[in-house]
Amino acid sequence: MNEPIVVTPYGVLVGLLILTGLVALIFLIICLIKLYTILRKVNKILDTNEKAISETIQNLPVLTETATSACENVRDFSESANDVFINLGSAVASDGSEEGLISTISDITSIVTKIVQVVSGFFKK
C-alpha cells in the first residue's frame, strides 16, 4: 500500500488531454444553452409579430411597383428638365429677349414642381 505514485510524461499528457476535453465539453454545453435561449427568443418574436410580418411581405410587390413607377417618373422629368436647360442655354445665347427667357424659366419651374410632387407623393404612400 505504500507504493510510490509514478508520474510519466504519457500519463501527464493523457491527464491534460482529459482535462482539455472536459473544458471543451463544458464550453460546448454553455454555447448550446445560449443558442437555445437565442432561438427561443427569436421564435417568440416571430410568433408575436406574425401578422405584421405577413402583411409586410404581402405589401412588398405593391411597394416595389410604386418605387419603380416613381423612379421612372423622376427619370422622365429629369430628362425633360435637361432638355429645358439645353433650350435655355440656346435661347439665351441666340434670342436674348426677356419673353423667351421668362417662358423657359416658367417651363423649368413647372418641371421642378412636377418632380417635387412625384417624390412627395411617393413618400406619402
DRENPA-3360 file (N, C-alpha, C; in nm, 2 decimals, always signed):
BEGIN
1 = MNEPIVVT = +0.08/-0.12/+0.00/+0.00/+0.00/+0.00/+0.08/+0.13/+0.00 ~ +0.20/+0.12/+0.03/+0.28/+0.23/+0.03/+0.36/+0.24/-0.10 ~ +0.30/+0.22/-0.20/+0.36/+0.22/-0.33/+0.37/+0.37/-0.38 ~ +0.48/+0.40/-0.43/+0.50/+0.54/-0.48/+0.42/+0.57/-0.60 ~ +0.37/+0.69/-0.62/+0.30/+0.73/-0.74/+0.40/+0.77/-0.84 ~ +0.39/+0.71/-0.96/+0.48/+0.73/-1.07/+0.41/+0.82/-1.17 ~ +0.48/+0.93/-1.20/+0.43/+1.03/-1.30/+0.52/+1.01/-1.42 ~ +0.45/+0.97/-1.53/+0.52/+0.96/-1.66/+0.47/+1.07/-1.75;
9 = PYGVLVGL = +0.56/+1.10/-1.85/+0.51/+1.20/-1.95/+0.38/+1.16/-2.02 ~ +0.37/+1.03/-2.05/+0.25/+0.98/-2.11/+0.13/+1.00/-2.02 ~ +0.14/+0.98/-1.89/+0.03/+1.00/-1.80/-0.01/+1.15/-1.79 ~ +0.09/+1.23/-1.79/+0.07/+1.38/-1.78/-0.01/+1.42/-1.91 ~ +0.03/+1.38/-2.02/-0.03/+1.41/-2.15/-0.18/+1.36/-2.15 ~ -0.20/+1.24/-2.11/-0.33/+1.19/-2.11/-0.42/+1.27/-2.01 ~ -0.37/+1.30/-1.89/-0.44/+1.38/-1.80/-0.47/+1.52/-1.85 ~ -0.38/+1.59/-1.92/-0.40/+1.72/-1.98/-0.51/+1.70/-2.09;
17 = LILTGLVA = -0.50/+1.59/-2.17/-0.60/+1.57/-2.28/-0.74/+1.55/-2.22 ~ -0.75/+1.48/-2.11/-0.88/+1.46/-2.05/-0.93/+1.59/-1.99 ~ -0.85/+1.67/-1.93/-0.89/+1.80/-1.87/-0.93/+1.89/-1.98 ~ -0.86/+1.90/-2.09/-0.89/+1.98/-2.21/-1.02/+1.94/-2.27 ~ -1.05/+1.81/-2.28/-1.17/+1.76/-2.33/-1.29/+1.80/-2.24 ~ -1.27/+1.79/-2.11/-1.38/+1.83/-2.02/-1.41/+1.98/-2.03 ~ -1.31/+2.07/-2.04/-1.33/+2.21/-2.06/-1.40/+2.24/-2.19 ~ -1.36/+2.17/-2.30/-1.43/+2.19/-2.43/-1.57/+2.14/-2.42;
25 = LIFLIICL = -1.60/+2.04/-2.35/-1.73/+1.99/-2.34/-1.82/+2.09/-2.26 ~ -1.77/+2.14/-2.15/-1.84/+2.24/-2.07/-1.87/+2.37/-2.16 ~ -1.77/+2.41/-2.23/-1.78/+2.53/-2.32/-1.89/+2.50/-2.43 ~ -1.89/+2.38/-2.49/-1.99/+2.34/-2.59/-2.13/+2.34/-2.52 ~ -2.14/+2.29/-2.40/-2.27/+2.29/-2.34/-2.32/+2.44/-2.31 ~ -2.23/+2.52/-2.27/-2.27/+2.66/-2.25/-2.31/+2.73/-2.38 ~ -2.24/+2.70/-2.48/-2.27/+2.76/-2.62/-2.41/+2.71/-2.66 ~ -2.44/+2.58/-2.64/-2.56/+2.53/-2.69/-2.68/+2.58/-2.61;
33 = IKLYTILR = -2.66/+2.61/-2.48/-2.76/+2.67/-2.39/-2.79/+2.81/-2.44 ~ -2.69/+2.89/-2.47/-2.70/+3.02/-2.52/-2.77/+3.02/-2.65 ~ -2.74/+2.93/-2.74/-2.80/+2.92/-2.87/-2.95/+2.89/-2.86 ~ -2.98/+2.80/-2.77/-3.12/+2.76/-2.74/-3.20/+2.88/-2.69 ~ -3.14/+2.96/-2.60/-3.21/+3.08/-2.55/-3.23/+3.18/-2.66 ~ -3.13/+3.20/-2.74/-3.15/+3.30/-2.85/-3.26/+3.25/-2.95 ~ -3.25/+3.13/-2.99/-3.35/+3.07/-3.08/-3.49/+3.08/-3.02 ~ -3.51/+3.06/-2.89/-3.64/+3.07/-2.83/-3.69/+3.21/-2.83;
41 = KVNKILDT = -3.60/+3.31/-2.81/-3.64/+3.45/-2.81/-3.68/+3.49/-2.95 ~ -3.60/+3.44/-3.05/-3.64/+3.48/-3.19/-3.77/+3.41/-3.23 ~ -3.79/+3.29/-3.19/-3.92/+3.23/-3.22/-4.04/+3.30/-3.15 ~ -4.02/+3.35/-3.03/-4.12/+3.43/-2.96/-4.15/+3.56/-3.03 ~ -4.04/+3.62/-3.08/-4.06/+3.75/-3.16/-4.14/+3.72/-3.29 ~ -4.10/+3.62/-3.36/-4.17/+3.58/-3.48/-4.32/+3.55/-3.46 ~ -4.34/+3.47/-3.35/-4.48/+3.44/-3.32/-4.56/+3.56/-3.28 ~ -4.50/+3.65/-3.21/-4.57/+3.78/-3.16/-4.60/+3.87/-3.28;
49 = NEKAISET = -4.51/+3.88/-3.38/-4.53/+3.97/-3.49/-4.56/+3.90/-3.62 ~ -4.62/+3.78/-3.61/-4.65/+3.70/-3.73/-4.75/+3.77/-3.83 ~ -4.85/+3.84/-3.77/-4.95/+3.91/-3.86/-4.88/+4.03/-3.93 ~ -4.80/+4.11/-3.85/-4.74/+4.22/-3.92/-4.64/+4.18/-4.02 ~ -4.57/+4.07/-4.00/-4.47/+4.03/-4.09/-4.54/+3.98/-4.22 ~ -4.65/+3.91/-4.20/-4.72/+3.86/-4.32/-4.78/+3.97/-4.40 ~ -4.83/+4.07/-4.34/-4.88/+4.19/-4.41/-4.77/+4.26/-4.48 ~ -4.66/+4.28/-4.42/-4.55/+4.35/-4.48/-4.50/+4.27/-4.61;
57 = IQNLPVLT = -4.49/+4.14/-4.60/-4.45/+4.06/-4.71/-4.55/+4.07/-4.82 ~ -4.68/+4.07/-4.79/-4.78/+4.08/-4.89/-4.78/+4.22/-4.96 ~ -4.74/+4.32/-4.89/-4.73/+4.46/-4.95/-4.61/+4.48/-5.03 ~ -4.51/+4.40/-5.02/-4.38/+4.42/-5.09/-4.40/+4.44/-5.24 ~ -4.48/+4.36/-5.31/-4.49/+4.38/-5.46/-4.55/+4.52/-5.49 ~ -4.64/+4.56/-5.41/-4.70/+4.69/-5.44/-4.60/+4.80/-5.41 ~ -4.52/+4.79/-5.31/-4.42/+4.89/-5.28/-4.31/+4.89/-5.39 ~ -4.27/+4.78/-5.44/-4.17/+4.78/-5.54/-4.23/+4.84/-5.67;
65 = ETATSACE = -4.35/+4.81/-5.70/-4.41/+4.87/-5.82/-4.42/+5.02/-5.81 ~ -4.46/+5.07/-5.69/-4.47/+5.21/-5.66/-4.34/+5.28/-5.68 ~ -4.23/+5.22/-5.62/-4.10/+5.27/-5.62/-4.05/+5.28/-5.77 ~ -4.08/+5.17/-5.84/-4.03/+5.17/-5.98/-4.10/+5.28/-6.06 ~ -4.23/+5.29/-6.04/-4.31/+5.40/-6.11/-4.26/+5.53/-6.08 ~ -4.23/+5.56/-5.95/-4.18/+5.69/-5.91/-4.04/+5.72/-5.97 ~ -3.96/+5.62/-5.97/-3.82/+5.63/-6.03/-3.83/+5.66/-6.18 ~ -3.93/+5.59/-6.25/-3.94/+5.62/-6.39/-4.00/+5.76/-6.42;
73 = NVRDFSES = -4.09/+5.81/-6.33/-4.14/+5.94/-6.34/-4.03/+6.05/-6.32 ~ -3.95/+6.02/-6.22/-3.84/+6.12/-6.19/-3.74/+6.12/-6.30 ~ -3.71/+6.00/-6.36/-3.62/+6.00/-6.47/-3.68/+6.07/-6.59 ~ -3.81/+6.05/-6.62/-3.87/+6.13/-6.73/-3.87/+6.28/-6.71 ~ -3.90/+6.32/-6.59/-3.90/+6.46/-6.56/-3.76/+6.52/-6.56 ~ -3.66/+6.44/-6.52/-3.52/+6.49/-6.52/-3.47/+6.50/-6.67 ~ -3.52/+6.41/-6.75/-3.48/+6.42/-6.89/-3.54/+6.55/-6.95 ~ -3.67/+6.57/-6.92/-3.73/+6.69/-6.97/-3.66/+6.82/-6.92;
81 = ANDVFINL = -3.63/+6.82/-6.79/-3.56/+6.93/-6.73/-3.42/+6.95/-6.80 ~ -3.36/+6.85/-6.83/-3.23/+6.85/-6.91/-3.25/+6.92/-7.04 ~ -3.36/+6.88/-7.11/-3.39/+6.94/-7.24/-3.42/+7.09/-7.23 ~ -3.49/+7.12/-7.12/-3.52/+7.26/-7.10/-3.40/+7.35/-7.07 ~ -3.30/+7.29/-6.99/-3.18/+7.36/-6.97/-3.10/+7.38/-7.09 ~ -3.10/+7.28/-7.18/-3.03/+7.29/-7.31/-3.10/+7.40/-7.39 ~ -3.23/+7.40/-7.39/-3.30/+7.50/-7.47/-3.28/+7.64/-7.41 ~ -3.27/+7.65/-7.27/-3.25/+7.78/-7.21/-3.12/+7.83/-7.25;
89 = GSAVASDG = -3.01/+7.75/-7.25/-2.88/+7.79/-7.30/-2.89/+7.85/-7.44 ~ -2.95/+7.77/-7.53/-2.96/+7.82/-7.67/-3.05/+7.94/-7.68 ~ -3.15/+7.95/-7.60/-3.24/+8.07/-7.61/-3.17/+8.19/-7.56 ~ -3.10/+8.18/-7.46/-3.03/+8.30/-7.41/-2.92/+8.34/-7.50 ~ -2.85/+8.24/-7.56/-2.74/+8.27/-7.65/-2.79/+8.33/-7.78 ~ -2.90/+8.28/-7.83/-2.95/+8.33/-7.97/-3.05/+8.44/-7.96 ~ -3.14/+8.43/-7.87/-3.25/+8.53/-7.87/-3.22/+8.65/-7.78 ~ -3.20/+8.63/-7.66/-3.16/+8.74/-7.57/-3.29/+8.81/-7.52;
97 = SEEGLIST = -3.41/+8.78/-7.57/-3.53/+8.86/-7.53/-3.58/+8.81/-7.40 ~ -3.65/+8.90/-7.33/-3.70/+8.87/-7.20/-3.82/+8.77/-7.20 ~ -3.90/+8.78/-7.31/-4.01/+8.69/-7.32/-3.97/+8.54/-7.33 ~ -3.87/+8.52/-7.42/-3.82/+8.38/-7.43/-3.76/+8.33/-7.31 ~ -3.69/+8.41/-7.24/-3.62/+8.37/-7.11/-3.73/+8.34/-7.00 ~ -3.83/+8.43/-6.99/-3.94/+8.41/-6.90/-4.01/+8.28/-6.93 ~ -4.04/+8.25/-7.05/-4.11/+8.13/-7.09/-4.02/+8.00/-7.05 ~ -3.90/+8.01/-7.07/-3.81/+7.90/-7.04/-3.80/+7.88/-6.89;
105 = ISDITSIV = -3.79/+7.99/-6.81/-3.79/+7.98/-6.67/-3.92/+7.92/-6.62 ~ -4.03/+7.96/-6.68/-4.16/+7.90/-6.64/-4.17/+7.75/-6.67 ~ -4.11/+7.71/-6.78/-4.11/+7.57/-6.81/-4.02/+7.49/-6.70 ~ -3.91/+7.55/-6.66/-3.82/+7.49/-6.57/-3.90/+7.47/-6.43 ~ -3.96/+7.58/-6.39/-4.03/+7.58/-6.26/-4.15/+7.48/-6.26 ~ -4.22/+7.46/-6.37/-4.33/+7.37/-6.38/-4.27/+7.22/-6.37 ~ -4.16/+7.20/-6.44/-4.10/+7.06/-6.43/-4.05/+7.03/-6.29 ~ -3.98/+7.13/-6.23/-3.94/+7.11/-6.09/-4.05/+7.08/-6.00;
113 = TKIVQVVS = -4.16/+7.16/-6.02/-4.28/+7.14/-5.93/-4.34/+7.00/-5.95 ~ -4.34/+6.95/-6.08/-4.39/+6.81/-6.10/-4.30/+6.71/-6.04 ~ -4.17/+6.73/-6.04/-4.07/+6.64/-5.98/-4.10/+6.63/-5.83 ~ -4.11/+6.75/-5.76/-4.14/+6.75/-5.62/-4.27/+6.68/-5.59 ~ -4.37/+6.70/-5.67/-4.50/+6.64/-5.64/-4.49/+6.48/-5.65 ~ -4.41/+6.43/-5.75/-4.40/+6.29/-5.76/-4.32/+6.23/-5.65 ~ -4.21/+6.30/-5.61/-4.13/+6.25/-5.49/-4.21/+6.26/-5.36 ~ -4.28/+6.36/-5.34/-4.36/+6.37/-5.22/-4.48/+6.28/-5.22;
121 = GFFKK = -4.54/+6.25/-5.34/-4.64/+6.15/-5.35/-4.59/+6.01/-5.32 ~ -4.47/+5.98/-5.35/-4.41/+5.85/-5.33/-4.40/+5.83/-5.18 ~ -4.35/+5.93/-5.11/-4.33/+5.92/-4.96/-4.46/+5.92/-4.88 ~ -4.57/+5.98/-4.94/-4.69/+5.98/-4.87/-4.76/+5.84/-4.87 ~ -4.73/+5.76/-4.97/-4.78/+5.62/-4.98/-4.72/+5.54/-4.88;
% end
